Amino acid sequence: LDPSKKKKKKKSLLTVPLLTSIVAAVLGSLQIGYHTGNINAPARVIEEFFNVTWRSRHNQSIPDHSLTFLWSLSVSIKDFGALLGSLGVKGLADTFGRRNAILIVNALSVVGASLMFMSKVTASFEVLIVGRLIFGLFCGLVMSLNPLYIQGVSPTNLRGAFATLNQVSFASGILLGMVRHTCFHSFSNFVHSSETRK
C-alpha cells in the first residue's frame, strides 16, 4: 500500500473512544434542548411556589403583575446567562483547552441544578432565578465549546458530519421536552378532571 493512502485510511477510522467522546460531548446539548422545550411543563408548580413563598413573606397572595414578572424573569434569565456564557468561550478554550474547558463548564450545570433544587428547601425564588442564570451560563458555553471539541477530535473526512451532531442532539432534546410537556399536561388535566367529578 502507498504510505499516503495508508495514512488516509487511518485518519478515517472510527474507534470506540472517538465515538464515546463525541456522544459524551453532545449529551450536554441534549440536556439544554430538553430544558428549552420543557420550560412550560412545570409552570403551574413554579407559579404556586412563587405564590406560597410570597404569602409566607407578605401574608398575602402574590399580585398578578409580580407573578408575571417573576415567571418571565425565571424563563428569560437562562437566555441572558447563555448570552454572557457565549462571550467567554474563546478565553476558556484558549486557557484550558477544549476538553478541559467542557469538563470545567459542566460544573456550572451541577451548581445551577443544585440551586434550583435548593430554592424549594430555602423557600426562596431568588435562589431559583440565580440557578437558572448559572445554568444559562453553562448553556452558552457548552453550545459553543462542543462543536470546537468535536471538530478537533473527528477524522478530517467525517468532521462536517460529526459537527452537526451537536445541533441534532439539541433539537432532539427540544423534541423530548415537548413530548414530555404534552404527556405531563394531558396527565395533569386527566387528574384534575377526575378530582372534579368526585
C-alpha positions as CSV (number, residue, x, y, z in Angstrom):
1,L,0.0,0.0,0.0
2,D,1.0,3.5,-0.8
3,P,2.0,5.3,2.6
4,S,-0.2,8.3,1.8
5,K,-3.2,6.0,1.2
6,K,-2.5,4.1,4.4
7,K,-2.3,7.4,6.3
8,K,-5.6,8.5,4.8
9,K,-7.3,5.2,5.7
10,K,-6.1,5.5,9.3
11,K,-7.5,9.0,9.5
12,S,-11.0,7.9,8.6
13,L,-11.0,5.0,11.1
14,L,-13.8,5.2,13.7
15,T,-12.9,4.0,17.1
16,V,-14.8,3.3,20.3
17,P,-13.0,6.0,22.3
18,L,-13.7,8.6,19.5
19,L,-17.4,7.7,19.4
20,T,-17.6,7.7,23.2
21,S,-16.0,11.2,23.3
22,I,-18.4,12.6,20.8
23,V,-21.5,11.1,22.4
24,A,-20.4,12.3,25.8
25,A,-19.9,15.8,24.4
26,V,-23.3,16.0,22.6
27,L,-25.3,14.8,25.7
28,G,-24.8,18.3,27.2
29,S,-26.7,19.7,24.1
30,L,-29.5,17.2,24.6
31,Q,-29.9,18.4,28.2
32,I,-30.0,22.1,27.0
33,G,-32.6,21.2,24.4
34,Y,-34.7,19.4,26.9
35,H,-34.7,22.4,29.3
36,T,-35.6,24.7,26.3
37,G,-38.5,22.6,25.2
38,N,-39.8,21.7,28.6
39,I,-39.9,25.1,30.3
40,N,-43.7,25.4,30.3
41,A,-44.5,22.0,31.7
42,P,-43.8,22.9,35.4
43,A,-45.3,26.4,35.0
44,R,-48.2,25.8,37.4
45,V,-45.9,24.3,40.0
46,I,-43.4,27.1,39.8
47,E,-46.1,29.8,39.9
48,E,-47.6,28.1,43.0
49,F,-44.1,28.1,44.6
50,F,-43.9,31.8,43.9
51,N,-47.3,32.4,45.5
52,V,-46.6,30.3,48.6
53,T,-43.2,32.0,49.1
54,W,-44.7,35.5,48.6
55,R,-47.5,34.7,51.1
56,S,-45.1,33.5,53.7
57,R,-43.2,36.8,53.4
58,H,-46.0,39.3,53.0
59,N,-49.1,37.5,54.4
60,Q,-51.0,38.0,51.1
61,S,-51.2,36.4,47.7
62,I,-48.8,37.5,45.1
63,P,-50.1,40.2,42.8
64,D,-50.7,39.2,39.2
65,H,-48.1,41.7,37.8
66,S,-45.5,40.4,40.3
67,L,-46.2,36.8,39.4
68,T,-45.9,37.6,35.7
69,F,-42.7,39.4,36.2
70,L,-41.1,36.6,38.3
71,W,-42.2,33.9,35.8
72,S,-40.9,35.9,32.9
73,L,-37.6,36.6,34.7
74,S,-37.2,33.0,35.6
75,V,-37.6,31.9,32.0
76,S,-35.6,34.6,30.2
77,I,-32.7,34.8,32.7
78,K,-31.4,31.5,31.2
79,D,-31.1,33.1,27.8
80,F,-29.3,36.1,29.3
81,G,-26.9,33.7,31.0
82,A,-26.4,31.9,27.7
83,L,-25.5,35.2,26.0
84,L,-23.0,36.0,28.7
85,G,-21.6,32.5,28.6
86,S,-21.0,32.5,24.9
87,L,-18.8,35.6,25.2
88,G,-16.3,33.6,27.4
89,V,-15.8,30.6,25.1
90,K,-12.6,31.8,23.5
91,G,-10.9,32.6,26.8
92,L,-11.8,29.3,28.3
93,A,-10.8,27.2,25.3
94,D,-7.5,29.0,24.9
95,T,-6.6,28.8,28.6
96,F,-7.7,25.3,29.5
97,G,-8.0,23.5,26.1
98,R,-11.3,22.4,24.6
99,R,-11.7,19.1,26.6
100,N,-10.8,20.6,29.9
101,A,-13.0,23.6,29.3
102,I,-16.0,21.4,28.7
103,L,-15.3,19.5,32.0
104,I,-15.0,22.8,33.9
105,V,-18.2,24.2,32.4
106,N,-20.2,21.1,33.3
107,A,-19.6,22.0,36.9
108,L,-21.9,25.1,36.2
109,S,-24.6,22.7,35.2
110,V,-24.4,20.9,38.6
111,V,-24.3,24.2,40.5
112,G,-27.3,25.6,38.6
113,A,-29.3,22.4,39.2
114,S,-28.4,22.3,42.9
115,L,-29.5,25.9,43.3
116,M,-32.8,25.3,41.6
117,F,-33.3,22.3,43.8
118,M,-32.4,24.3,47.0
119,S,-34.9,27.0,46.1
120,K,-37.7,24.9,47.5
121,V,-35.8,24.0,50.7
122,T,-34.8,27.6,51.3
123,A,-38.2,28.9,50.2
124,S,-36.5,31.5,48.0
125,F,-37.5,32.2,44.4
126,E,-34.3,34.3,44.2
127,V,-32.2,31.1,44.5
128,L,-34.3,29.6,41.7
129,I,-33.6,32.6,39.4
130,V,-29.8,32.6,40.2
131,G,-29.8,28.8,39.5
132,R,-31.4,29.5,36.1
133,L,-28.8,32.2,35.4
134,I,-25.9,29.9,36.2
135,F,-27.5,27.1,34.1
136,G,-27.8,29.7,31.3
137,L,-24.0,30.4,31.5
138,F,-23.5,26.6,31.1
139,C,-25.7,26.6,28.1
140,G,-23.9,29.4,26.3
141,L,-20.5,28.0,27.0
142,V,-21.2,24.3,26.2
143,M,-23.1,25.0,23.0
144,S,-20.1,26.8,21.6
145,L,-17.4,24.5,23.1
146,N,-18.9,21.3,21.9
147,P,-18.6,21.9,18.2
148,L,-15.0,23.1,18.7
149,Y,-14.1,19.9,20.6
150,I,-15.9,17.6,18.1
151,Q,-14.2,19.2,15.2
152,G,-10.9,18.8,16.9
153,V,-11.2,15.1,17.6
154,S,-13.0,14.0,14.5
155,P,-11.3,12.5,11.4
156,T,-11.0,15.0,8.6
157,N,-13.4,13.3,6.2
158,L,-16.1,13.0,9.0
159,R,-15.6,16.4,10.6
160,G,-18.6,18.0,9.0
161,A,-21.0,15.1,9.8
162,F,-19.9,14.9,13.4
163,A,-20.1,18.7,13.9
164,T,-23.8,18.5,13.0
165,L,-24.5,16.1,15.9
166,N,-24.4,18.9,18.4
167,Q,-27.4,20.6,16.8
168,V,-29.1,17.2,16.2
169,S,-28.8,16.5,19.9
170,F,-30.1,19.9,20.8
171,A,-33.1,19.5,18.6
172,S,-33.7,16.0,19.9
173,G,-33.7,17.5,23.4
174,I,-36.3,20.1,22.4
175,L,-38.5,17.3,21.0
176,L,-38.2,15.2,24.1
177,G,-39.0,18.2,26.3
178,M,-42.1,19.0,24.2
179,V,-43.3,15.4,24.2
180,R,-42.9,15.2,28.0
181,H,-44.7,18.6,28.4
182,T,-47.6,17.2,26.3
183,C,-47.8,14.0,28.3
184,F,-47.5,15.8,31.6
185,H,-50.1,18.4,30.6
186,S,-52.5,15.7,29.5
187,F,-52.0,13.7,32.7
188,S,-52.5,16.8,34.8
189,N,-55.7,17.6,33.0
190,F,-56.9,14.0,33.4
191,V,-56.2,14.0,37.2
192,H,-57.9,17.4,37.6
193,S,-61.0,16.3,35.7
194,S,-61.1,13.1,37.8
195,E,-61.0,15.1,41.0
196,T,-63.7,17.5,39.8
197,R,-66.0,14.6,39.0
198,K,-65.6,13.2,42.6
